[in-house]
């Protein structure tokens, strides 16, 4: 029996991370301080984008991106059916209409064929491809459709930090307008809670900064009320202006310090996740009841998740029975995700038809994510492989 419980994913915090946070706690700034700007610059540099804007969560990153791209109650957003609800909710926040695509049967990312079918019939303003589990969507095909049908692209990259597509790092925005990330503890790096948005467009960048902080600006060159702003041509020290309706979506200096420390270890984390995935691939290859993740040739997988497909009917056990047996043996597992069209809110509002989501439904019926995180020991990996093979054969 294992000495510790193994969740499907978890944070990796060491003394360097703790020390970086303690330094901020002892400093003059714990909320809006110098580490925020430094974290944004280092993050942009890492992914190869011109700009990065930190924010409170991955959901906030999606919401802010929609705002910056001008999404409103007359707009529409299309995303993958297999994703966390936030990928669709960001449109609902603004009163925009939501469309869903089926997923690719091998990668579980947005299916470009399904996407074009919807584009031919509907005016879509924003498309949100989700890099499921850390495997990039087929961005080149989606980008070609962007040129043909004139929509904007928000990459939901919350799973894929550390990964690459066609040799470009996820977040470079080579094939998109913006890319969004989450720093929740189960993600590739963590700030406790937190998010980041990258873009190469200066106008989008400036809008993101405004919407992130209540819609407030402090740039004297952009002040509208000159009478209140200046005293004898010198800007008043206290002055600021709210020029739009924004939100309090800021990241703190404490979180940014942790993010900077984690970012330095990201490549190491990604290598370790890939090594674990290869051991799983090898360990399950003889099990005819399990399908392991497929990886396209032009992809460097980030392996936020390692999701196997199990033919539960064939083995005569329900998924819940398998999950309970794993749990009783200190192995955590999860189903990621319940399709968006299955959620009562979306089902009631849009009346989505399951027959349009054949691949998504097949994935959902069989998916099970098992533990993968950087400090998962070899003996623990072997224990997981052996037990899963035993209870599924």
N, C-alpha and C positions, 0 to 999 in steps of 0.2 A: 504493500500500500504506500502511496505517496506521502511525503511529510507535509506538503502544502497543497492547497487547492489551486488548480490551474484554470484561470478564466480564459475566454476565447482570445482576449487581448488585454494588455495592461501597460501602464507607464513604466519607464525605466529611469529612475532617479538615483544619482550618485552624489558623492560628497562635493563634487565640483558644482553641481546644480544647487545644492543646499547652500554652499558658500556664496554663490552669486546672489541668491535671494537675501541672505543675511546682510550682505554688503549694502543692498538697497534699503533694507529695514533700518540700518544704522545711518543712512544718508539723509539729506534734507528733503528729498523728493521720493514719495512712495506711490503717488498716483501719476500725475503728468510730469515726467522727468526726462532726462537725456537718453535713457535706455530705449525708449519707444522709437525715437528717430533712428537710433543706431540699429535696432532690430529690423526695422523696415528696410533700411539701406542694405544690410547684410543679407536679408531674405531676397530682395530684388536681385542682388548680385549673384546669389546662389542659383536661382532659377533662370537667370538671364533675361529678366524683364527690366524696363526702364523705371517703373514705379511700383511701390508696394504700400498699401494702407492697412494698418492693423485695426482690429475691431474686437468686439466682445465675444463673439461666437461664430461658428461656421454659418449658422442661420442668419446672423446679422450681416455676414459677408454677402450672402445671396440677396438679402433684402436691399442692402445698400447698392449692390450692383444693378438690381432692377431699377431702383430710383435713378441712378446715374445714367442708365440707358434710356430713360424716359418712359418706362412702362407705366400704364395708367388703366383706368376703368374701361377704356375703349380698345385696349391692347389684348394680345394673346401670347401665351407662353407655352412651349412644348418641351416636355422632359421625358425621361425614361420611366417606364412603369415599375421597374425594380430599382428602388432608391428609398432613402429615408424621406419622410413626408415633407421635410423642409425644402426639398428641390422643387416641389409644387406649391407649397404654402407661400413662398416668396411672391408668387403671382397673386394669390388670394389676398394677401395683405393689401394689395393695391387695387383690388377689384378687377384684375385682369382674368381672362378666360384661360382655363388649363386644358391642354391636350396631352395625351400620352402615347408613346410609341411602344411597340413590342421590343424585346431585346434580341441580340444576336445569340444563337443557340450554343455557341462555343465560348464566347467571352462574357456574356451576360451584360454587355454594355448596349447602348442605343443601337438599334438596327437601322442602317442607312436606307434600306429598301422600305421598311415600315415608315421611316421619316418622310421619304419622298412621296409616298402614297398620300400622307396627310397634307403635305405641302401643295400637292396638286389640287386639293379640294378646299383648302382653308388658307386664309391670310394669317401667317404666323410672324410675330414681331421679334420674339426672342426664343432661341433654342438652348436648352441646358443639357448637354451631354454629361453623363455621370461616369467617371472612371472607376467602374465597379471593382471593388476589392484591391485596387491598385493597378489594374490593367487599363491602359488608356483606351478610350473610344477610338473609332476609326476617323480621326480628325481631318485627314486629307479629303475623304469622301464628303464629310459633313461640311467642310469649308467650301468645296466645289458647289454644293447645294446652296450654301449661303450666297455665293456669287450669282447663282441662277435665280433664286427666289427672294433675295434681298431681305435677309433677317440678320439679327445680331446674335452673337454666341457668348454665353457664359459657361465656362467649363466648371463643373462641380468636381473639383480636384481634391476633395476632403480625404479621399482614400489614397491618393497617388503621389504625395510629396516624396521625393527621392527617386521617382520613376522617370522613364524617358519614352518619347514617341519619335520615331525617325531620327534618333540621336539628339533631339531637343529635349531639355528637361521640362517636365510637367510644370506649368506656371510661367513659361516663357512667353505665352500668348502668341506663338507663331501662327496658330490657326484660329485665334479667337479674339474677342474684344477685351474680355476680362477672364481671370481665373480665380476661383475661390478655394480657401483652405480652412480646415478646422484643427484646433489644438486641444481637443478633448483628450482626456487621459488614454483612451484606447487608440488614438491616431498615431501616425509615424513619429511625431514629436509633440510635446505637450507644454501648455502654459497654465494648466489647471482647467480653465475654460479659455477660449480665445479663438480668433480667426484672423485671416489675412486675405487681401485682395491684391492681385497683380494686374497691371495693364501697361501698354506701351503708348497709350493715348493721353496726352497732357490734359485735355478738357475733361475726360472721364475722371482722371486722377483728382483734379481740382474739385469736381462735384462730389466725389467720394469724401473728401476732407470736410466739406461743408455739411453734408448729410450726416456724417458720423458724429458731429458735435453740435446738435440742436439747430443746425442751419445757421450757425453763427460764424461771422468772419471778424478778424482783427487786423486785416490788411488795410492800412490807411488809403492806399491808392484805389481801393474798391468801395470805400464808404459812399453812401448815397446822401445822407443827411449831413452836409458839410457844416451847417450852422452848429449842430450839436457836437460834431466830431472834433472841431478845431477851436483853439483859443489863440488868436493873433498868429494864425498860420502854423501853429504848433499843435500836433495832435494831443487831445486830452488823454491823460494816462489811463483813465478808467474805461475808456470808450470801447464799445463793440457794437455790431449790428447783426440782428437776425434777419437774413434776407430770404430765407425759405424755411419750410417746416422740416426740421431734422430730428435726430434721435440722440440719446446718450448711449452711444455704441462704442465707447472708447476702451482700449486696453490700458492696463496700469503699468507703471514702471517696474513693479514687483514681477508681474507676469512677463514683461519684456525681457527682464534679466534672465529669467528661467528659460525663455525662448531662445535667447542668444546662446546660452550654455548648451541647450539641447541641439540647436542647429549645427554646432561644431561636431556633434556625434552622429548626425543624420546618416552620412555615408556608411559609417560603421554599423548602424542599426539596419540599414537596407541590405548590406552584405549578409548579416546574420539572419535576417528574415528569409532571404533567398536560399541560404544553406539549409534552413529548416524545411522550406518548401521542397527542395530537392530530395531530402531524406524522406519526407512524406510521400512524394511521387514514387520513389523507389519502394517504400514500405507497403504501399497499397496497390502496386501495379499488377499483382497476381490475384487480387480480389475482384472477381467478376461482378460483384454487387455494388462496387464503388467506381464512380467516374471522378478523376482528379482534374484540377483546373488546366485548361489549355492556354498556351501563351503564343501569340503571333510573333513572327520572326523580327518584326521591326519594333518590338516592345522590350523595354527594361522594366520588369514588374516590380512594384513597390511592396507587394504582399502585405498590405494592411490586414487583409483577411486571407485565410486559407479555407475555401469552401468546397466540400465534396458533395457529390450527388449520390444519394443512396436509394436503391429501389426497395422501398419499405414494403410494398405489397409482395414482392418476390421473397423477401426474408421472413415474412409473416409477423412483423413487428411494426407498431406505429412509431412515428418519429418521437412522440412524447415518451414512449417506453424506452427508446434508445437513449434519449437525453437524460431520463431519470436514472438509467443504469450507469451512464457516464458520471452523472452528478454524485451518485452514491460511491463512486470510486475516485472522487475528487477531481474529475475532469469537467470543466465548464464547456458548454457549447451554446450556439445561438442560431436563430433563423434570421438571416439578413438579406432581403427584407420581406415583410408582407407587402405584396404589390399595392401600389397606391390606389388602384381601382377597387381593391377589396375593402378599403377603409370606408366605414359608414358615411362619413361626411362627403367624400367624393362620389361614392356610389349613389347616394341620394340626390346630389346636385347634378351630376353629369350622366347618370345612367349608362356607364361604360359597359360594353358587352365583352364578356370573357373570351368569346370566340375570336376576337381581334388580337388576343394576346397569348397565342398558342405556346410560344417559347417561354414567355414569362411565367405562365401557369405551370409548365413542365418543370421549370427551375424551382419555383416556389414549393411544389409538391415534394421535391427531393432534396432541397438544399439543407446543409448543416455545416456551420462554420465551427472549426475546432481550434484549439489553442495555437497561437503563433505570436511570439513577442521575443525581443532580443535576448533576454536572460533565461530562456527556456533551455534547460540542461539536456545533454544527450540522453541520459538515463530516463528523463521525463518524456522526451520525444519517443524513445523506444517503448516506454510504458503505454503511451497513447496509441501508437501504431498497433502494438500487440493486442490491446484490449478492443480497439475498434474492429480489427480483423476478426477477433474471436466472436464478438457479439453480432457481427453482420454476416458471418458465414454459416 
